[in-house]
């Protein structure tokens, strides 16, 4: 486990969900709506699926 | 830093996050599902990054997480996230199946490397 990976994980996971709210509040002065949470939910899933697919494509015999 | 500490911090950082009061009950459930999705995505990302990391003890140099173990995680995550996307309210069951599949198929080295991340997902999902 490299220190860089740990740092990346902390920086990635911890603030993600709360960052959604903070940015939304900063931009609009309002809390997120159901539609925005839905969009974030779908976007996250699609990004993770794409990351997995990219790894699989790069490792056809893995 | 111990993986157990990492797992605890990851779990606490998300498990204490309450849905915004602006959301409907359905939106709040989706918010909760999204937290688990992020945890699952982090597990996959960790596996992929560990696969990229090369270690040379013992020689020859090899990936910290073997390709076979990484594929187990990637495939299980793909199936799990596809299920959760189609049925968000079923996130808990899908996550449980995903983690059981990963745990059952990883070899000893893979279980050791990913133990903290798997536990973090379990804690965040309340499994």
N, CA and C atoms of all chains as a GROMACS GRO file, in nm:
protein
  567
    1UNK      N    1   0.087  -0.120   0.000
    1UNK     CA    2   0.000   0.000   0.000
    1UNK      C    3   0.089   0.123   0.000
    2UNK      N    4   0.082   0.199  -0.107
    2UNK     CA    5   0.168   0.316  -0.117
    2UNK      C    6   0.100   0.436  -0.051
    3UNK      N    7   0.182   0.524   0.005
    3UNK     CA    8   0.126   0.646   0.066
    3UNK      C    9   0.046   0.727  -0.035
    4UNK      N   10   0.093   0.725  -0.160
    4UNK     CA   11   0.024   0.804  -0.262
    4UNK      C   12  -0.116   0.749  -0.286
    5UNK      N   13  -0.130   0.615  -0.286
    5UNK     CA   14  -0.260   0.556  -0.307
    5UNK      C   15  -0.353   0.587  -0.190
    6UNK      N   16  -0.299   0.579  -0.069
    6UNK     CA   17  -0.381   0.610   0.048
    6UNK      C   18  -0.431   0.754   0.040
    7UNK      N   19  -0.340   0.843   0.006
    7UNK     CA   20  -0.379   0.984  -0.004
    7UNK      C   21  -0.487   1.002  -0.109
    8UNK      N   22  -0.468   0.934  -0.223
    8UNK     CA   23  -0.566   0.945  -0.332
    8UNK      C   24  -0.701   0.894  -0.287
    9UNK      N   25  -0.702   0.784  -0.212
    9UNK     CA   26  -0.828   0.727  -0.166
    9UNK      C   27  -0.897   0.821  -0.068
   10UNK      N   28  -0.822   0.876   0.026
   10UNK     CA   29  -0.881   0.969   0.122
   10UNK      C   30  -0.940   1.089   0.048
   11UNK      N   31  -0.862   1.140  -0.045
   11UNK     CA   32  -0.906   1.259  -0.116
   11UNK      C   33  -1.025   1.231  -0.206
   12UNK      N   34  -1.038   1.106  -0.251
   12UNK     CA   35  -1.144   1.074  -0.344
   12UNK      C   36  -1.275   1.039  -0.274
   13UNK      N   37  -1.266   0.950  -0.180
   13UNK     CA   38  -1.389   0.895  -0.123
   13UNK      C   39  -1.454   0.989  -0.022
   14UNK      N   40  -1.374   1.041   0.066
   14UNK     CA   41  -1.430   1.117   0.177
   14UNK      C   42  -1.520   1.232   0.136
   15UNK      N   43  -1.472   1.320   0.055
   15UNK     CA   44  -1.551   1.442   0.027
   15UNK      C   45  -1.654   1.428  -0.085
   16UNK      N   46  -1.653   1.317  -0.157
   16UNK     CA   47  -1.733   1.311  -0.280
   16UNK      C   48  -1.878   1.346  -0.258
   17UNK      N   49  -1.943   1.275  -0.170
   17UNK     CA   50  -2.087   1.295  -0.155
   17UNK      C   51  -2.116   1.432  -0.094
   18UNK      N   52  -2.044   1.467   0.008
   18UNK     CA   53  -2.070   1.598   0.069
   18UNK      C   54  -2.031   1.711  -0.024
   19UNK      N   55  -1.938   1.687  -0.112
   19UNK     CA   56  -1.898   1.788  -0.208
   19UNK      C   57  -2.011   1.820  -0.304
   20UNK      N   58  -2.090   1.720  -0.334
   20UNK     CA   59  -2.206   1.742  -0.420
   20UNK      C   60  -2.294   1.850  -0.360
   21UNK      N   61  -2.320   1.836  -0.233
   21UNK     CA   62  -2.407   1.929  -0.164
   21UNK      C   63  -2.343   2.067  -0.155
   22UNK      N   64  -2.217   2.070  -0.118
   22UNK     CA   65  -2.149   2.198  -0.099
   22UNK      C   66  -2.145   2.278  -0.229
   23UNK      N   67  -2.112   2.211  -0.339
   23UNK     CA   68  -2.104   2.280  -0.468
   23UNK      C   69  -2.241   2.330  -0.511
   24UNK      N   70  -2.339   2.246  -0.488
   24UNK     CA   71  -2.474   2.286  -0.526
   24UNK      C   72  -2.517   2.408  -0.447
   25UNK      N   73  -2.488   2.404  -0.318
   25UNK     CA   74  -2.526   2.518  -0.235
   25UNK      C   75  -2.451   2.644  -0.278
   26UNK      N   76  -2.323   2.628  -0.309
   26UNK     CA   77  -2.244   2.744  -0.349
   26UNK      C   78  -2.295   2.802  -0.481
   27UNK      N   79  -2.338   2.715  -0.570
   27UNK     CA   80  -2.382   2.759  -0.702
   27UNK      C   81  -2.523   2.817  -0.699
   28UNK      N   82  -2.607   2.760  -0.621
   28UNK     CA   83  -2.748   2.798  -0.626
   28UNK      C   84  -2.801   2.853  -0.495
   29UNK      N   85  -2.728   2.832  -0.390
   29UNK     CA   86  -2.779   2.873  -0.259
   29UNK      C   87  -2.886   2.778  -0.209
   30UNK      N   88  -2.902   2.665  -0.280
   30UNK     CA   89  -3.007   2.571  -0.241
   30UNK      C   90  -2.949   2.430  -0.225
   31UNK      N   91  -3.019   2.348  -0.152
   31UNK     CA   92  -2.980   2.208  -0.136
   31UNK      C   93  -3.018   2.132  -0.264
   32UNK      N   94  -2.950   2.018  -0.288
   32UNK     CA   95  -2.977   1.946  -0.413
   32UNK      C   96  -3.118   1.890  -0.420
   33UNK      N   97  -3.164   1.874  -0.541
   33UNK     CA   98  -3.296   1.817  -0.564
   33UNK      C   99  -3.284   1.669  -0.593
   34UNK      N  100  -3.399   1.603  -0.596
   34UNK     CA  101  -3.401   1.461  -0.630
   34UNK      C  102  -3.339   1.438  -0.768
   35UNK      N  103  -3.370   1.526  -0.861
   35UNK     CA  104  -3.320   1.509  -0.998
   35UNK      C  105  -3.167   1.518  -1.002
   36UNK      N  106  -3.113   1.607  -0.921
   36UNK     CA  107  -2.968   1.622  -0.920
   36UNK      C  108  -2.899   1.501  -0.855
   37UNK      N  109  -2.960   1.448  -0.752
   37UNK     CA  110  -2.905   1.327  -0.690
   37UNK      C  111  -2.912   1.211  -0.789
   38UNK      N  112  -3.023   1.204  -0.862
   38UNK     CA  113  -3.037   1.100  -0.964
   38UNK      C  114  -2.927   1.112  -1.069
   39UNK      N  115  -2.901   1.234  -1.112
   39UNK     CA  116  -2.799   1.256  -1.214
   39UNK      C  117  -2.660   1.217  -1.161
   40UNK      N  118  -2.634   1.252  -1.037
   40UNK     CA  119  -2.504   1.217  -0.977
   40UNK      C  120  -2.490   1.067  -0.963
   41UNK      N  121  -2.598   1.003  -0.918
   41UNK     CA  122  -2.601   0.857  -0.901
   41UNK      C  123  -2.569   0.789  -1.033
   42UNK      N  124  -2.637   0.828  -1.137
   42UNK     CA  125  -2.618   0.767  -1.269
   42UNK      C  126  -2.477   0.795  -1.322
   43UNK      N  127  -2.432   0.917  -1.305
   43UNK     CA  128  -2.298   0.955  -1.353
   43UNK      C  129  -2.190   0.873  -1.284
   44UNK      N  130  -2.203   0.858  -1.154
   44UNK     CA  131  -2.103   0.780  -1.079
   44UNK      C  132  -2.099   0.637  -1.128
   45UNK      N  133  -2.215   0.575  -1.143
   45UNK     CA  134  -2.219   0.435  -1.188
   45UNK      C  135  -2.156   0.422  -1.325
   46UNK      N  136  -2.192   0.511  -1.415
   46UNK     CA  137  -2.138   0.505  -1.551
   46UNK      C  138  -1.986   0.522  -1.552
   47UNK      N  139  -1.936   0.608  -1.467
   47UNK     CA  140  -1.791   0.630  -1.462
   47UNK      C  141  -1.719   0.505  -1.409
   48UNK      N  142  -1.777   0.444  -1.306
   48UNK     CA  143  -1.712   0.325  -1.250
   48UNK      C  144  -1.720   0.209  -1.348
   49UNK      N  145  -1.832   0.195  -1.418
   49UNK     CA  146  -1.843   0.090  -1.518
   49UNK      C  147  -1.741   0.112  -1.630
   50UNK      N  148  -1.723   0.236  -1.668
   50UNK     CA  149  -1.627   0.268  -1.773
   50UNK      C  150  -1.484   0.237  -1.727
   51UNK      N  151  -1.455   0.266  -1.602
   51UNK     CA  152  -1.321   0.238  -1.552
   51UNK      C  153  -1.294   0.087  -1.553
   52UNK      N  154  -1.392   0.010  -1.512
   52UNK     CA  155  -1.377  -0.134  -1.513
   52UNK      C  156  -1.364  -0.188  -1.654
   53UNK      N  157  -1.443  -0.134  -1.745
   53UNK     CA  158  -1.438  -0.178  -1.884
   53UNK      C  159  -1.303  -0.145  -1.946
   54UNK      N  160  -1.248  -0.030  -1.910
   54UNK     CA  161  -1.117   0.009  -1.963
   54UNK      C  162  -1.009  -0.088  -1.914
   55UNK      N  163  -1.017  -0.127  -1.786
   55UNK     CA  164  -0.921  -0.223  -1.735
   55UNK      C  165  -0.936  -0.357  -1.807
   56UNK      N  166  -1.059  -0.402  -1.823
   56UNK     CA  167  -1.083  -0.530  -1.889
   56UNK      C  168  -1.031  -0.529  -2.033
   57UNK      N  169  -1.049  -0.417  -2.103
   57UNK     CA  170  -1.001  -0.407  -2.240
   57UNK      C  171  -0.848  -0.414  -2.246
   58UNK      N  172  -0.785  -0.356  -2.143
   58UNK     CA  173  -0.638  -0.355  -2.141
   58UNK      C  174  -0.580  -0.488  -2.093
   59UNK      N  175  -0.666  -0.573  -2.037
   59UNK     CA  176  -0.620  -0.702  -1.984
   59UNK      C  177  -0.710  -0.813  -2.034
   60UNK      N  178  -0.706  -0.841  -2.163
   60UNK     CA  179  -0.795  -0.942  -2.220
   60UNK      C  180  -0.769  -1.082  -2.169
   61UNK      N  181  -0.647  -1.106  -2.121
   61UNK     CA  182  -0.613  -1.239  -2.072
   61UNK      C  183  -0.593  -1.238  -1.921
   62UNK      N  184  -0.634  -1.132  -1.856
   62UNK     CA  185  -0.613  -1.119  -1.712
   62UNK      C  186  -0.706  -1.207  -1.628
   63UNK      N  187   0.034   0.302   0.692
   63UNK     CA  188  -0.093   0.314   0.765
   63UNK      C  189  -0.167   0.183   0.752
   64UNK      N  190  -0.226   0.135   0.858
   64UNK     CA  191  -0.294   0.008   0.855
   64UNK      C  192  -0.420   0.016   0.770
   65UNK      N  193  -0.449  -0.094   0.699
   65UNK     CA  194  -0.570  -0.098   0.618
   65UNK      C  195  -0.694  -0.085   0.703
   66UNK      N  196  -0.687  -0.137   0.826
   66UNK     CA  197  -0.804  -0.130   0.913
   66UNK      C  198  -0.836   0.015   0.947
   67UNK      N  199  -0.735   0.096   0.965
   67UNK     CA  200  -0.757   0.238   0.994
   67UNK      C  201  -0.819   0.304   0.871
   68UNK      N  202  -0.765   0.270   0.754
   68UNK     CA  203  -0.820   0.324   0.630
   68UNK      C  204  -0.966   0.288   0.616
   69UNK      N  205  -0.997   0.161   0.641
   69UNK     CA  206  -1.135   0.115   0.628
   69UNK      C  207  -1.227   0.192   0.721
   70UNK      N  208  -1.182   0.213   0.844
   70UNK     CA  209  -1.264   0.285   0.942
   70UNK      C  210  -1.288   0.429   0.899
   71UNK      N  211  -1.183   0.494   0.852
   71UNK     CA  212  -1.197   0.633   0.812
   71UNK      C  213  -1.290   0.645   0.692
   72UNK      N  214  -1.273   0.555   0.595
   72UNK     CA  215  -1.360   0.558   0.478
   72UNK      C  216  -1.504   0.535   0.519
   73UNK      N  217  -1.525   0.438   0.605
   73UNK     CA  218  -1.660   0.407   0.646
   73UNK      C  219  -1.722   0.524   0.723
   74UNK      N  220  -1.647   0.580   0.815
   74UNK     CA  221  -1.702   0.689   0.894
   74UNK      C  222  -1.727   0.813   0.811
   75UNK      N  223  -1.641   0.836   0.714
   75UNK     CA  224  -1.655   0.957   0.636
   75UNK      C  225  -1.785   0.956   0.557
   76UNK      N  226  -1.834   0.839   0.522
   76UNK     CA  227  -1.957   0.831   0.444
   76UNK      C  228  -2.076   0.788   0.528
   77UNK      N  229  -2.053   0.703   0.628
   77UNK     CA  230  -2.166   0.650   0.703
   77UNK      C  231  -2.233   0.758   0.786
   78UNK      N  232  -2.163   0.864   0.819
   78UNK     CA  233  -2.222   0.970   0.900
   78UNK      C  234  -2.288   1.077   0.815
   79UNK      N  235  -2.293   1.057   0.684
   79UNK     CA  236  -2.348   1.157   0.596
   79UNK      C  237  -2.498   1.135   0.584
   80UNK      N  238  -2.577   1.232   0.629
   80UNK     CA  239  -2.722   1.220   0.622
   80UNK      C  240  -2.772   1.286   0.496
   81UNK      N  241  -2.881   1.234   0.440
   81UNK     CA  242  -2.936   1.294   0.318
   81UNK      C  243  -2.978   1.439   0.344
   82UNK      N  244  -2.960   1.526   0.247
   82UNK     CA  245  -3.008   1.664   0.262
   82UNK      C  246  -3.159   1.666   0.286
   83UNK      N  247  -3.203   1.763   0.364
   83UNK     CA  248  -3.345   1.771   0.398
   83UNK      C  249  -3.430   1.810   0.279
   84UNK      N  250  -3.364   1.854   0.170
   84UNK     CA  251  -3.438   1.896   0.052
   84UNK      C  252  -3.492   1.778  -0.028
   85UNK      N  253  -3.445   1.657   0.002
   85UNK     CA  254  -3.482   1.541  -0.077
   85UNK      C  255  -3.611   1.478  -0.030
   86UNK      N  256  -3.682   1.419  -0.124
   86UNK     CA  257  -3.801   1.339  -0.091
   86UNK      C  258  -3.753   1.207  -0.032
   87UNK      N  259  -3.843   1.125   0.022
   87UNK     CA  260  -3.801   0.992   0.071
   87UNK      C  261  -3.732   0.911  -0.037
   88UNK      N  262  -3.783   0.919  -0.161
   88UNK     CA  263  -3.720   0.846  -0.271
   88UNK      C  264  -3.580   0.904  -0.300
   89UNK      N  265  -3.569   1.035  -0.296
   89UNK     CA  266  -3.440   1.098  -0.319
   89UNK      C  267  -3.341   1.065  -0.209
   90UNK      N  268  -3.390   1.055  -0.087
   90UNK     CA  269  -3.302   1.020   0.025
   90UNK      C  270  -3.250   0.878   0.010
   91UNK      N  271  -3.337   0.788  -0.038
   91UNK     CA  272  -3.293   0.649  -0.061
   91UNK      C  273  -3.187   0.647  -0.172
   92UNK      N  274  -3.208   0.728  -0.273
   92UNK     CA  275  -3.111   0.734  -0.384
   92UNK      C  276  -2.979   0.793  -0.336
   93UNK      N  277  -2.987   0.889  -0.248
   93UNK     CA  278  -2.867   0.949  -0.189
   93UNK      C  279  -2.788   0.841  -0.116
   94UNK      N  280  -2.859   0.760  -0.039
   94UNK     CA  281  -2.795   0.652   0.036
   94UNK      C  282  -2.735   0.550  -0.060
   95UNK      N  283  -2.809   0.517  -0.165
   95UNK     CA  284  -2.758   0.423  -0.266
   95UNK      C  285  -2.631   0.478  -0.330
   96UNK      N  286  -2.629   0.608  -0.355
   96UNK     CA  287  -2.512   0.670  -0.418
   96UNK      C  288  -2.389   0.660  -0.328
   97UNK      N  289  -2.408   0.670  -0.200
   97UNK     CA  290  -2.294   0.656  -0.108
   97UNK      C  291  -2.233   0.517  -0.121
   98UNK      N  292  -2.319   0.417  -0.131
   98UNK     CA  293  -2.269   0.280  -0.144
   98UNK      C  294  -2.204   0.261  -0.281
   99UNK      N  295  -2.262   0.322  -0.384
   99UNK     CA  296  -2.202   0.315  -0.518
   99UNK      C  297  -2.061   0.372  -0.516
  100UNK      N  298  -2.045   0.483  -0.447
  100UNK     CA  299  -1.912   0.545  -0.438
  100UNK      C  300  -1.815   0.451  -0.367
  101UNK      N  301  -1.862   0.386  -0.261
  101UNK     CA  302  -1.775   0.292  -0.188
  101UNK      C  303  -1.736   0.175  -0.277
  102UNK      N  304  -1.831   0.123  -0.354
  102UNK     CA  305  -1.803   0.011  -0.445
  102UNK      C  306  -1.705   0.056  -0.553
  103UNK      N  307  -1.727   0.174  -0.606
  103UNK     CA  308  -1.636   0.227  -0.708
  103UNK      C  309  -1.496   0.246  -0.653
  104UNK      N  310  -1.487   0.283  -0.528
  104UNK     CA  311  -1.355   0.301  -0.466
  104UNK      C  312  -1.286   0.167  -0.448
  105UNK      N  313  -1.362   0.064  -0.413
  105UNK     CA  314  -1.306  -0.071  -0.403
  105UNK      C  315  -1.247  -0.113  -0.538
  106UNK      N  316  -1.323  -0.090  -0.645
  106UNK     CA  317  -1.274  -0.127  -0.778
  106UNK      C  318  -1.150  -0.045  -0.813
  107UNK      N  319  -1.156   0.084  -0.787
  107UNK     CA  320  -1.044   0.172  -0.818
  107UNK      C  321  -0.918   0.128  -0.742
  108UNK      N  322  -0.936   0.093  -0.616
  108UNK     CA  323  -0.822   0.045  -0.536
  108UNK      C  324  -0.763  -0.081  -0.597
  109UNK      N  325  -0.850  -0.174  -0.639
  109UNK     CA  326  -0.802  -0.298  -0.700
  109UNK      C  327  -0.722  -0.268  -0.826
  110UNK      N  328  -0.773  -0.179  -0.908
  110UNK     CA  329  -0.704  -0.145  -1.033
  110UNK      C  330  -0.570  -0.078  -1.004
  111UNK      N  331  -0.567   0.011  -0.907
  111UNK     CA  332  -0.442   0.078  -0.872
  111UNK      C  333  -0.341  -0.020  -0.812
  112UNK      N  334  -0.389  -0.113  -0.731
  112UNK     CA  335  -0.300  -0.214  -0.674
  112UNK      C  336  -0.246  -0.305  -0.784
  113UNK      N  337  -0.326  -0.327  -0.886
  113UNK     CA  338  -0.282  -0.408  -1.000
  113UNK      C  339  -0.172  -0.337  -1.079
  114UNK      N  340  -0.177  -0.204  -1.081
  114UNK     CA  341  -0.075  -0.127  -1.151
  114UNK      C  342   0.056  -0.121  -1.074
  115UNK      N  343   0.046  -0.139  -0.941
  115UNK     CA  344   0.164  -0.125  -0.855
  115UNK      C  345   0.251  -0.249  -0.864
  116UNK      N  346   0.377  -0.230  -0.894
  116UNK     CA  347   0.470  -0.341  -0.908
  116UNK      C  348   0.553  -0.357  -0.781
  117UNK      N  349   0.570  -0.480  -0.739
  117UNK     CA  350   0.659  -0.510  -0.626
  117UNK      C  351   0.760  -0.615  -0.674
  118UNK      N  352   0.880  -0.610  -0.615
  118UNK     CA  353   0.986  -0.699  -0.661
  118UNK      C  354   1.036  -0.791  -0.550
  119UNK      N  355   0.958  -0.799  -0.440
  119UNK     CA  356   0.994  -0.888  -0.332
  119UNK      C  357   0.874  -0.977  -0.301
  120UNK      N  358   0.880  -1.104  -0.334
  120UNK     CA  359   0.994  -1.173  -0.392
  120UNK      C  360   1.006  -1.150  -0.542
  121UNK      N  361   1.125  -1.163  -0.596
  121UNK     CA  362   1.142  -1.149  -0.742
  121UNK      C  363   1.079  -1.270  -0.811
  122UNK      N  364   1.038  -1.255  -0.937
  122UNK     CA  365   1.052  -1.136  -1.022
  122UNK      C  366   0.946  -1.032  -0.988
  123UNK      N  367   0.963  -0.913  -1.040
  123UNK     CA  368   0.866  -0.806  -1.016
  123UNK      C  369   0.729  -0.850  -1.068
  124UNK      N  370   0.626  -0.812  -0.989
  124UNK     CA  371   0.491  -0.854  -1.024
  124UNK      C  372   0.393  -0.753  -0.967
  125UNK      N  373   0.270  -0.761  -1.013
  125UNK     CA  374   0.167  -0.669  -0.965
  125UNK      C  375   0.133  -0.700  -0.820
  126UNK      N  376   0.110  -0.594  -0.742
  126UNK     CA  377   0.074  -0.612  -0.601
  126UNK      C  378  -0.057  -0.689  -0.589
  127UNK      N  379  -0.152  -0.660  -0.678
  127UNK     CA  380  -0.276  -0.738  -0.688
  127UNK      C  381  -0.277  -0.804  -0.825
  128UNK      N  382  -0.282  -0.936  -0.825
  128UNK     CA  383  -0.273  -1.011  -0.951
  128UNK      C  384  -0.390  -0.980  -1.044
  129UNK      N  385  -0.364  -0.999  -1.174
  129UNK     CA  386  -0.468  -0.975  -1.273
  129UNK      C  387  -0.594  -1.056  -1.243
  130UNK      N  388  -0.575  -1.181  -1.204
  130UNK     CA  389  -0.691  -1.267  -1.178
  130UNK      C  390  -0.779  -1.209  -1.067
  131UNK      N  391  -0.715  -1.163  -0.959
  131UNK     CA  392  -0.792  -1.104  -0.848
  131UNK      C  393  -0.858  -0.973  -0.891
  132UNK      N  394  -0.787  -0.897  -0.971
  132UNK     CA  395  -0.843  -0.770  -1.018
  132UNK      C  396  -0.965  -0.795  -1.106
  133UNK      N  397  -0.957  -0.896  -1.190
  133UNK     CA  398  -1.070  -0.929  -1.277
  133UNK      C  399  -1.192  -0.972  -1.195
  134UNK      N  400  -1.166  -1.046  -1.088
  134UNK     CA  401  -1.276  -1.087  -1.000
  134UNK      C  402  -1.351  -0.964  -0.949
  135UNK      N  403  -1.275  -0.865  -0.906
  135UNK     CA  404  -1.336  -0.742  -0.853
  135UNK      C  405  -1.409  -0.666  -0.964
  136UNK      N  406  -1.341  -0.647  -1.077
  136UNK     CA  407  -1.399  -0.569  -1.187
  136UNK      C  408  -1.528  -0.633  -1.237
  137UNK      N  409  -1.527  -0.763  -1.254
  137UNK     CA  410  -1.647  -0.832  -1.305
  137UNK      C  411  -1.762  -0.825  -1.204
  138UNK      N  412  -1.730  -0.848  -1.078
  138UNK     CA  413  -1.835  -0.843  -0.975
  138UNK      C  414  -1.893  -0.702  -0.962
  139UNK      N  415  -1.806  -0.604  -0.967
  139UNK     CA  416  -1.852  -0.464  -0.958
  139UNK      C  417  -1.938  -0.429  -1.078
  140UNK      N  418  -1.899  -0.473  -1.196
  140UNK     CA  419  -1.978  -0.444  -1.316
  140UNK      C  420  -2.119  -0.501  -1.302
  141UNK      N  421  -2.129  -0.624  -1.260
  141UNK     CA  422  -2.261  -0.686  -1.244
  141UNK      C  423  -2.340  -0.616  -1.133
  142UNK      N  424  -2.273  -0.589  -1.023
  142UNK     CA  425  -2.340  -0.526  -0.910
  142UNK      C  426  -2.391  -0.386  -0.941
  143UNK      N  427  -2.307  -0.306  -1.004
  143UNK     CA  428  -2.348  -0.169  -1.036
  143UNK      C  429  -2.457  -0.168  -1.143
  144UNK      N  430  -2.450  -0.260  -1.237
  144UNK     CA  431  -2.555  -0.268  -1.339
  144UNK      C  432  -2.689  -0.300  -1.272
  145UNK      N  433  -2.686  -0.389  -1.176
  145UNK     CA  434  -2.807  -0.424  -1.102
  145UNK      C  435  -2.858  -0.304  -1.022
  146UNK      N  436  -2.769  -0.237  -0.954
  146UNK     CA  437  -2.808  -0.122  -0.872
  146UNK      C  438  -2.862  -0.009  -0.959
  147UNK      N  439  -2.804   0.010  -1.075
  147UNK     CA  440  -2.852   0.115  -1.165
  147UNK      C  441  -2.995   0.086  -1.210
  148UNK      N  442  -3.022  -0.043  -1.236
  148UNK     CA  443  -3.155  -0.081  -1.282
  148UNK      C  444  -3.257  -0.079  -1.168
  149UNK      N  445  -3.212  -0.113  -1.049
  149UNK     CA  446  -3.301  -0.120  -0.932
  149UNK      C  447  -3.233  -0.056  -0.812
  150UNK      N  448  -3.232   0.076  -0.806
  150UNK     CA  449  -3.160   0.145  -0.698
  150UNK      C  450  -3.204   0.104  -0.558
  151UNK      N  451  -3.332   0.076  -0.541
  151UNK     CA  452  -3.380   0.041  -0.407
  151UNK      C  453  -3.328  -0.095  -0.362
  152UNK      N  454  -3.274  -0.172  -0.454
  152UNK     CA  455  -3.219  -0.303  -0.421
  152UNK      C  456  -3.069  -0.300  -0.398
  153UNK      N  457  -3.017  -0.181  -0.365
  153UNK     CA  458  -2.872  -0.166  -0.354
  153UNK      C  459  -2.811  -0.254  -0.247
  154UNK      N  460  -2.885  -0.275  -0.138
  154UNK     CA  461  -2.826  -0.351  -0.029
  154UNK      C  462  -2.806  -0.498  -0.068
  155UNK      N  463  -2.908  -0.557  -0.128
  155UNK     CA  464  -2.897  -0.696  -0.170
  155UNK      C  465  -2.790  -0.712  -0.277
  156UNK      N  466  -2.788  -0.620  -0.372
  156UNK     CA  467  -2.689  -0.628  -0.480
  156UNK      C  468  -2.547  -0.614  -0.425
  157UNK      N  469  -2.531  -0.528  -0.327
  157UNK     CA  470  -2.399  -0.508  -0.267
  157UNK      C  471  -2.356  -0.633  -0.191
  158UNK      N  472  -2.449  -0.694  -0.121
  158UNK     CA  473  -2.417  -0.815  -0.047
  158UNK      C  474  -2.374  -0.927  -0.141
  159UNK      N  475  -2.446  -0.943  -0.251
  159UNK     CA  476  -2.410  -1.045  -0.350
  159UNK      C  477  -2.272  -1.017  -0.408
  160UNK      N  478  -2.250  -0.891  -0.440
  160UNK     CA  479  -2.122  -0.849  -0.499
  160UNK      C  480  -2.006  -0.882  -0.405
  161UNK      N  481  -2.020  -0.846  -0.278
  161UNK     CA  482  -1.911  -0.869  -0.182
  161UNK      C  483  -1.891  -1.018  -0.154
  162UNK      N  484  -2.000  -1.092  -0.145
  162UNK     CA  485  -1.989  -1.237  -0.124
  162UNK      C  486  -1.914  -1.301  -0.240
  163UNK      N  487  -1.946  -1.257  -0.360
  163UNK     CA  488  -1.882  -1.312  -0.480
  163UNK      C  489  -1.731  -1.281  -0.478
  164UNK      N  490  -1.698  -1.159  -0.447
  164UNK     CA  491  -1.556  -1.120  -0.443
  164UNK      C  492  -1.482  -1.199  -0.336
  165UNK      N  493  -1.540  -1.204  -0.218
  165UNK     CA  494  -1.475  -1.272  -0.106
  165UNK      C  495  -1.455  -1.420  -0.134
  166UNK      N  496  -1.554  -1.481  -0.200
  166UNK     CA  497  -1.546  -1.625  -0.225
  166UNK      C  498  -1.441  -1.660  -0.330
  167UNK      N  499  -1.416  -1.568  -0.423
  167UNK     CA  500  -1.332  -1.601  -0.537
  167UNK      C  501  -1.188  -1.552  -0.526
  168UNK      N  502  -1.164  -1.451  -0.443
  168UNK     CA  503  -1.027  -1.402  -0.429
  168UNK      C  504  -0.938  -1.510  -0.368
  169UNK      N  505  -0.811  -1.513  -0.411
  169UNK     CA  506  -0.717  -1.604  -0.344
  169UNK      C  507  -0.670  -1.536  -0.215
  170UNK      N  508  -0.584  -1.606  -0.141
  170UNK     CA  509  -0.543  -1.556  -0.009
  170UNK      C  510  -0.475  -1.419  -0.018
  171UNK      N  511  -0.390  -1.403  -0.118
  171UNK     CA  512  -0.320  -1.275  -0.132
  171UNK      C  513  -0.419  -1.162  -0.165
  172UNK      N  514  -0.514  -1.191  -0.251
  172UNK     CA  515  -0.615  -1.091  -0.287
  172UNK      C  516  -0.700  -1.052  -0.167
  173UNK      N  517  -0.736  -1.150  -0.086
  173UNK     CA  518  -0.816  -1.120   0.033
  173UNK      C  519  -0.738  -1.031   0.128
  174UNK      N  520  -0.611  -1.056   0.141
  174UNK     CA  521  -0.528  -0.975   0.229
  174UNK      C  522  -0.519  -0.831   0.178
  175UNK      N  523  -0.493  -0.818   0.048
  175UNK     CA  524  -0.476  -0.683  -0.008
  175UNK      C  525  -0.604  -0.601  -0.005
  176UNK      N  526  -0.716  -0.665  -0.023
  176UNK     CA  527  -0.842  -0.592  -0.036
  176UNK      C  528  -0.930  -0.597   0.090
  177UNK      N  529  -0.881  -0.657   0.196
  177UNK     CA  530  -0.963  -0.675   0.316
  177UNK      C  531  -1.020  -0.542   0.367
  178UNK      N  532  -0.936  -0.441   0.374
  178UNK     CA  533  -0.982  -0.313   0.427
  178UNK      C  534  -1.089  -0.249   0.342
  179UNK      N  535  -1.073  -0.257   0.212
  179UNK     CA  536  -1.169  -0.195   0.120
  179UNK      C  537  -1.302  -0.268   0.121
  180UNK      N  538  -1.296  -0.401   0.126
  180UNK     CA  539  -1.419  -0.480   0.133
  180UNK      C  540  -1.493  -0.448   0.263
  181UNK      N  541  -1.420  -0.439   0.372
  181UNK     CA  542  -1.483  -0.407   0.500
  181UNK      C  543  -1.544  -0.267   0.499
  182UNK      N  544  -1.477  -0.174   0.433
  182UNK     CA  545  -1.530  -0.038   0.426
  182UNK      C  546  -1.665  -0.037   0.355
  183UNK      N  547  -1.677  -0.112   0.245
  183UNK     CA  548  -1.804  -0.118   0.173
  183UNK      C  549  -1.911  -0.181   0.263
  184UNK      N  550  -1.874  -0.287   0.333
  184UNK     CA  551  -1.970  -0.353   0.422
  184UNK      C  552  -2.020  -0.255   0.528
  185UNK      N  553  -1.929  -0.178   0.585
  185UNK     CA  554  -1.967  -0.086   0.691
  185UNK      C  555  -2.057   0.024   0.637
  186UNK      N  556  -2.021   0.080   0.523
  186UNK     CA  557  -2.102   0.187   0.464
  186UNK      C  558  -2.239   0.136   0.425
  187UNK      N  559  -2.245   0.012   0.375
  187UNK     CA  560  -2.372  -0.046   0.333
  187UNK      C  561  -2.454  -0.101   0.450
  188UNK      N  562  -2.392  -0.110   0.566
  188UNK     CA  563  -2.462  -0.164   0.682
  188UNK      C  564  -2.485  -0.314   0.670
  189UNK      N  565  -2.389  -0.382   0.605
  189UNK     CA  566  -2.402  -0.527   0.584
  189UNK      C  567  -2.326  -0.600   0.695
   0.00000   0.00000   0.00000
